[in-house]
Amino acid sequence: MKLMRLRTIVGMFGAATVGAALAVLPAPAMAGSAVTPTLVRLASARETGEVTLWNGGTTPMLVEASAVSWSQEGGHESFAPTDDFVIAPAIVEVRPHSGQIFRVRAKIAPTGHERTYRLRLEDVTPAQPGTGVGMRIRHDLPLIVTVAGGKPDLVFGLCPAHPTGCLRVTNRGTAFARITDLTITAGGSGEKRLDGISTILAGSWHEWALPALPRQPLHVRAQTAQGLVSAAVAQP
């Protein structure tokens, strides 16, 4: 049987709280699976968070939960296996039209910096012969162990390797930043929107290709979860 993997696109909402091990929730608009919240934020290494997965289908779903470390190296996403968390249940069958809560607890010592991971809830239901094309869904959620007083600090500049036609945004803060809208202007060229929503982890950077612009200072405006950030960037 051919399997199709669909990876959910996740947004970023509030922190998880502790609740019952099993919950029955209103069915989503479309059959399938859904999760809430879509960001797990732990204020300390001893806090427990939770995520509820809803099975809106008509058959049981076998779901496996795991975590991986999440970093950004050289402007690219990087993931690695980790045993920094206890996740319960690690694997469970979720009945049709039912919700299952997964509890997540860190087992790491407190540190002075934010630590970033991804929580993965993956459909590992065995294939059934003769059922045609199968569809498996993996929810891939940010899992953050925060630091007290942590906040992003975005710095805008041209890309060191190719400064013409490339903008780099560096996060020199102590918490991740999420840019939901990024626009630039140069002289009287008019405002141009750069494509792509981007999460920039603390100590990391992201680059955008720039359209052809006049050789005048760039005025950059970035909408983030913390508000609007703007800066001027000189062009060579």
Long-range contacts (C-beta under 8 A, 24 or more apart in sequence): 1-127, 1-128, 1-129, 1-131, 1-132, 1-133, 1-134, 2-133, 2-134, 3-127, 3-133, 3-134, 3-135, 3-136, 4-133, 4-134, 4-135, 4-136, 5-136, 5-137, 5-138, 6-135, 6-136, 6-137, 6-138, 7-137, 7-138, 7-140, 8-35, 8-137, 8-138, 8-139, 8-140, 10-35, 10-38, 10-39, 10-139, 10-140, 10-141, 10-142, 11-38, 11-39, 12-38, 12-39, 12-142, 12-178, 12-225, 13-37, 13-38, 13-39, 14-39, 15-39, 15-40, 15-41, 15-42, 15-43, 15-49, 16-40, 16-41, 16-49, 16-50, 16-51, 16-104, 17-49, 17-50, 18-48, 18-49, 18-50, 18-103, 19-50, 19-101, 20-101, 21-101, 21-103, 22-98, 22-99, 22-100, 22-101, 23-52, 23-99, 23-100, 23-101, 24-97, 24-98, 24-99, 25-52, 25-54, 25-99, 27-54, 27-56, 27-97, 28-54, 28-56, 30-56, 31-56, 31-57, 31-58, 32-56, 32-57, 32-137, 33-57, 33-61, 33-94, 33-123, 33-137, 33-139, 35-121, 35-139, 35-141, 38-141, 38-142, 39-141, 39-142, 39-144, 40-104, 40-119, 40-141, 40-142, 40-143, 40-144, 41-144, 41-146, 42-104, 42-106, 42-143, 42-144, 42-145, 42-146, 43-146, 43-148, 44-106, 44-110, 44-145, 45-106, 45-107, 45-108, 45-109, 45-110, 45-145, 46-105, 46-106, 47-105, 47-106, 48-103, 48-104, 48-105, 49-103, 49-104, 49-105, 49-143, 50-101, 50-102, 50-103, 50-104, 51-101, 51-102, 51-104, 51-119, 51-121, 51-141, 52-99, 52-100, 52-101, 52-102, 53-94, 53-99, 53-100, 53-102, 53-121, 53-139, 54-98, 54-99, 55-94, 55-95, 55-96, 55-97, 55-98, 55-99, 55-100, 56-96, 56-97, 57-96, 58-96, 59-96, 59-125, 60-93, 60-94, 60-95, 60-96, 60-125, 61-93, 61-94, 61-123, 61-125, 62-91, 62-92, 62-93, 62-94, 62-123, 62-124, 62-125, 62-126, 63-91, 63-92, 63-93, 63-94, 63-100, 63-121, 63-122, 63-123, 63-124, 64-90, 64-91, 64-121, 64-122, 64-124, 65-89, 65-90, 65-91, 65-102, 65-119, 65-120, 65-121, 65-122, 66-90, 66-119, 66-120, 66-122, 67-104, 67-117, 67-118, 67-119, 67-120, 67-143, 68-117, 68-118, 68-120, 69-116, 69-117, 70-116, 70-117, 70-118, 70-142, 70-143, 70-201, 71-116, 71-201, 71-204, 72-200, 72-201, 72-204, 72-205, 72-206, 73-204, 75-204, 75-205, 75-206, 75-207, 79-118, 82-117, 83-107, 84-108, 84-115, 84-117, 85-117, 85-143, 87-119, 91-124, 104-143, 106-145, 108-145, 111-147, 112-147, 113-147, 113-150, 113-174, 113-202, 114-144, 114-145, 114-146, 114-147, 114-150, 114-174, 114-175, 114-176, 114-201, 114-202, 115-144, 115-145, 116-142, 116-143, 116-144, 116-145, 116-176, 116-201, 116-202, 117-142, 117-143, 117-144, 117-145, 118-142, 118-143, 119-143, 142-176, 142-199, 144-176, 146-175, 147-174, 147-175, 149-174, 150-174, 150-175, 150-202, 151-175, 151-226, 152-176, 152-177, 152-200, 152-202, 152-224, 152-226, 154-179, 154-200, 154-222, 154-224, 154-229, 154-231, 155-231, 156-220, 156-222, 156-231, 156-233, 157-233, 158-233, 158-235, 158-236, 159-207, 163-235, 163-236, 164-235, 164-236, 165-209, 165-210, 165-212, 166-207, 166-208, 166-209, 166-210, 167-194, 167-207, 167-208, 167-210, 167-218, 167-220, 167-233, 168-205, 168-206, 168-207, 169-198, 169-200, 169-205, 169-206, 169-207, 169-208, 169-222, 170-200, 170-204, 170-205, 171-200, 171-201, 171-202, 171-203, 171-204, 171-205, 172-203, 173-202, 174-202, 175-202, 176-200, 176-201, 176-202, 177-224, 177-225, 177-226, 178-224, 178-225, 179-206, 179-222, 179-223, 179-224, 180-223, 180-224, 180-225, 181-221, 181-222, 181-223, 182-208, 182-220, 182-221, 182-222, 182-223, 183-220, 183-221, 184-210, 184-213, 184-218, 184-219, 184-220, 184-221, 185-218, 185-219, 186-213, 186-214, 186-216, 186-217, 186-218, 186-219, 186-235, 187-213, 187-214, 187-216, 188-214, 189-213, 189-214
